[in-house]
Amino acid sequence: MGLAGSDRRYPRRLAEIFRLHAARRARVRYAARPLDDVNEGIEDMPAGRAAAGMALLP
């Protein structure tokens, strides 16, 4: 089972992801970018150039 992005429409599915993560059977994938690159990051996500979620760093 996977969860991409912020899929808040399915709370039971989200609860299952949290359960799997707590059991160390799932992991959170993300890419870190400098805050100055926020616009490029926003463009990359829907274009499929971002392999994971994005964390912005100050």
VMD Tcl script that builds the backbone (N, CA, C; Angstrom):
set m [mol new atoms 174]
animate dup $m
set s [atomselect $m all]
$s set {name element resname resid chain x y z} {
  {N N MET 1 A 0.842 -1.166 0.000}
  {CA C MET 1 A 0.000 0.000 0.000}
  {C C MET 1 A 0.886 1.226 0.000}
  {N N GLY 2 A 0.501 2.236 -0.752}
  {CA C GLY 2 A 1.276 3.461 -0.793}
  {C C GLY 2 A 0.383 4.667 -0.612}
  {N N LEU 3 A 0.973 5.747 -0.215}
  {CA C LEU 3 A 0.265 7.000 -0.058}
  {C C LEU 3 A 1.152 8.077 -0.645}
  {N N ALA 4 A 0.675 8.745 -1.669}
  {CA C ALA 4 A 1.466 9.785 -2.322}
  {C C ALA 4 A 0.872 11.145 -1.991}
  {N N GLY 5 A 1.716 12.044 -1.559}
  {CA C GLY 5 A 1.244 13.386 -1.274}
  {C C GLY 5 A 0.413 13.443 -0.004}
  {N N SER 6 A -0.521 14.357 0.035}
  {CA C SER 6 A -1.380 14.548 1.195}
  {C C SER 6 A -2.767 14.035 0.854}
  {N N ASP 7 A -2.961 12.768 0.937}
  {CA C ASP 7 A -4.218 12.141 0.554}
  {C C ASP 7 A -5.138 12.084 1.765}
  {N N ARG 8 A -5.784 13.205 2.079}
  {CA C ARG 8 A -6.633 13.285 3.271}
  {C C ARG 8 A -8.041 12.783 3.004}
  {N N ARG 9 A -8.353 12.366 1.804}
  {CA C ARG 9 A -9.699 11.886 1.488}
  {C C ARG 9 A -9.950 10.500 2.061}
  {N N TYR 10 A -8.919 9.783 2.437}
  {CA C TYR 10 A -9.055 8.403 2.877}
  {C C TYR 10 A -8.464 8.222 4.270}
  {N N PRO 11 A -9.180 8.651 5.321}
  {CA C PRO 11 A -8.595 8.580 6.666}
  {C C PRO 11 A -8.262 7.169 7.117}
  {N N ARG 12 A -9.037 6.158 6.696}
  {CA C ARG 12 A -8.698 4.777 7.095}
  {C C ARG 12 A -7.397 4.340 6.439}
  {N N ARG 13 A -7.210 4.714 5.210}
  {CA C ARG 13 A -5.976 4.379 4.500}
  {C C ARG 13 A -4.788 5.078 5.167}
  {N N LEU 14 A -4.976 6.323 5.544}
  {CA C LEU 14 A -3.922 7.067 6.220}
  {C C LEU 14 A -3.587 6.422 7.564}
  {N N ALA 15 A -4.597 5.989 8.292}
  {CA C ALA 15 A -4.365 5.311 9.566}
  {C C ALA 15 A -3.551 4.032 9.358}
  {N N GLU 16 A -3.832 3.302 8.289}
  {CA C GLU 16 A -3.073 2.083 7.993}
  {C C GLU 16 A -1.612 2.409 7.675}
  {N N ILE 17 A -1.379 3.483 6.947}
  {CA C ILE 17 A -0.004 3.896 6.648}
  {C C ILE 17 A 0.739 4.225 7.938}
  {N N PHE 18 A 0.084 4.953 8.854}
  {CA C PHE 18 A 0.729 5.266 10.139}
  {C C PHE 18 A 1.023 3.998 10.926}
  {N N ARG 19 A 0.105 3.036 10.901}
  {CA C ARG 19 A 0.323 1.767 11.602}
  {C C ARG 19 A 1.519 1.034 11.019}
  {N N LEU 20 A 1.601 0.986 9.699}
  {CA C LEU 20 A 2.733 0.317 9.045}
  {C C LEU 20 A 4.045 1.037 9.344}
  {N N HIS 21 A 4.005 2.350 9.355}
  {CA C HIS 21 A 5.214 3.116 9.658}
  {C C HIS 21 A 5.678 2.838 11.091}
  {N N ALA 22 A 4.740 2.801 12.028}
  {CA C ALA 22 A 5.090 2.519 13.425}
  {C C ALA 22 A 5.687 1.127 13.576}
  {N N ALA 23 A 5.247 0.195 12.739}
  {CA C ALA 23 A 5.769 -1.170 12.777}
  {C C ALA 23 A 7.045 -1.312 11.931}
  {N N ARG 24 A 7.538 -0.181 11.432}
  {CA C ARG 24 A 8.741 -0.140 10.574}
  {C C ARG 24 A 8.574 -0.952 9.291}
  {N N ARG 25 A 7.347 -0.981 8.780}
  {CA C ARG 25 A 7.078 -1.683 7.526}
  {C C ARG 25 A 6.800 -0.700 6.390}
  {N N ALA 26 A 6.909 0.588 6.680}
  {CA C ALA 26 A 6.733 1.629 5.673}
  {C C ALA 26 A 7.727 2.734 5.996}
  {N N ARG 27 A 8.023 3.566 5.040}
  {CA C ARG 27 A 8.938 4.668 5.311}
  {C C ARG 27 A 8.471 5.904 4.561}
  {N N VAL 28 A 8.841 7.035 5.072}
  {CA C VAL 28 A 8.499 8.308 4.451}
  {C C VAL 28 A 9.656 8.705 3.547}
  {N N ARG 29 A 9.335 8.945 2.295}
  {CA C ARG 29 A 10.357 9.403 1.350}
  {C C ARG 29 A 10.143 10.893 1.098}
  {N N TYR 30 A 11.230 11.632 1.111}
  {CA C TYR 30 A 11.130 13.058 0.859}
  {C C TYR 30 A 12.432 13.556 0.265}
  {N N ALA 31 A 12.367 14.711 -0.335}
  {CA C ALA 31 A 13.545 15.394 -0.857}
  {C C ALA 31 A 13.626 16.745 -0.148}
  {N N ALA 32 A 14.810 17.144 0.242}
  {CA C ALA 32 A 15.007 18.436 0.900}
  {C C ALA 32 A 15.530 19.438 -0.114}
  {N N ARG 33 A 14.994 20.644 -0.059}
  {CA C ARG 33 A 15.434 21.728 -0.939}
  {C C ARG 33 A 15.576 22.994 -0.105}
  {N N PRO 34 A 16.479 23.879 -0.544}
  {CA C PRO 34 A 16.560 25.175 0.134}
  {C C PRO 34 A 15.275 25.967 -0.096}
  {N N LEU 35 A 14.902 26.776 0.854}
  {CA C LEU 35 A 13.699 27.578 0.750}
  {C C LEU 35 A 13.719 28.464 -0.501}
  {N N ASP 36 A 14.884 28.896 -0.915}
  {CA C ASP 36 A 14.994 29.730 -2.120}
  {C C ASP 36 A 14.536 28.991 -3.381}
  {N N ASP 37 A 14.494 27.662 -3.343}
  {CA C ASP 37 A 14.097 26.866 -4.518}
  {C C ASP 37 A 12.629 26.447 -4.484}
  {N N VAL 38 A 11.804 27.117 -3.669}
  {CA C VAL 38 A 10.414 26.703 -3.508}
  {C C VAL 38 A 9.659 26.713 -4.831}
  {N N ASN 39 A 9.849 27.714 -5.668}
  {CA C ASN 39 A 9.098 27.782 -6.926}
  {C C ASN 39 A 9.459 26.630 -7.859}
  {N N GLU 40 A 10.731 26.294 -7.956}
  {CA C GLU 40 A 11.138 25.162 -8.785}
  {C C GLU 40 A 10.562 23.860 -8.232}
  {N N GLY 41 A 10.545 23.728 -6.917}
  {CA C GLY 41 A 9.998 22.522 -6.297}
  {C C GLY 41 A 8.517 22.360 -6.582}
  {N N ILE 42 A 7.781 23.456 -6.514}
  {CA C ILE 42 A 6.346 23.407 -6.803}
  {C C ILE 42 A 6.106 23.003 -8.253}
  {N N GLU 43 A 6.942 23.466 -9.161}
  {CA C GLU 43 A 6.807 23.088 -10.572}
  {C C GLU 43 A 7.214 21.632 -10.806}
  {N N ASP 44 A 8.215 21.156 -10.082}
  {CA C ASP 44 A 8.724 19.798 -10.281}
  {C C ASP 44 A 7.742 18.715 -9.841}
  {N N MET 45 A 6.985 18.965 -8.786}
  {CA C MET 45 A 6.119 17.910 -8.249}
  {C C MET 45 A 5.040 17.458 -9.236}
  {N N PRO 46 A 4.203 18.344 -9.783}
  {CA C PRO 46 A 3.182 17.854 -10.720}
  {C C PRO 46 A 3.760 17.404 -12.053}
  {N N ALA 47 A 4.965 17.871 -12.366}
  {CA C ALA 47 A 5.609 17.477 -13.622}
  {C C ALA 47 A 6.278 16.108 -13.514}
  {N N GLY 48 A 6.290 15.530 -12.308}
  {CA C GLY 48 A 6.881 14.206 -12.120}
  {C C GLY 48 A 8.388 14.213 -11.990}
  {N N ARG 49 A 8.985 15.390 -11.794}
  {CA C ARG 49 A 10.446 15.463 -11.646}
  {C C ARG 49 A 10.881 15.325 -10.192}
  {N N ALA 50 A 9.928 15.247 -9.277}
  {CA C ALA 50 A 10.255 15.063 -7.856}
  {C C ALA 50 A 9.904 13.630 -7.491}
  {N N ALA 51 A 10.855 12.893 -6.959}
  {CA C ALA 51 A 10.641 11.477 -6.658}
  {C C ALA 51 A 9.911 11.263 -5.345}
  {N N ALA 52 A 9.733 12.308 -4.554}
  {CA C ALA 52 A 9.124 12.140 -3.233}
  {C C ALA 52 A 8.501 13.452 -2.813}
  {N N GLY 53 A 8.003 13.492 -1.572}
  {CA C GLY 53 A 7.510 14.740 -1.014}
  {C C GLY 53 A 8.657 15.713 -0.848}
  {N N MET 54 A 8.340 16.938 -0.532}
  {CA C MET 54 A 9.382 17.943 -0.459}
  {C C MET 54 A 9.384 18.611 0.889}
  {N N ALA 55 A 10.565 18.759 1.477}
  {CA C ALA 55 A 10.748 19.502 2.721}
  {C C ALA 55 A 11.591 20.731 2.371}
  {N N LEU 56 A 11.111 21.897 2.766}
  {CA C LEU 56 A 11.856 23.138 2.506}
  {C C LEU 56 A 12.692 23.474 3.725}
  {N N LEU 57 A 13.954 23.790 3.487}
  {CA C LEU 57 A 14.880 24.095 4.565}
  {C C LEU 57 A 15.227 25.578 4.537}
  {N N PRO 58 A 15.258 26.220 5.706}
  {CA C PRO 58 A 15.587 27.670 5.745}
  {C C PRO 58 A 17.023 27.920 5.341}
}
mol reanalyze $m
mol bondsrecalc $m
mol representation Tube
mol addrep $m
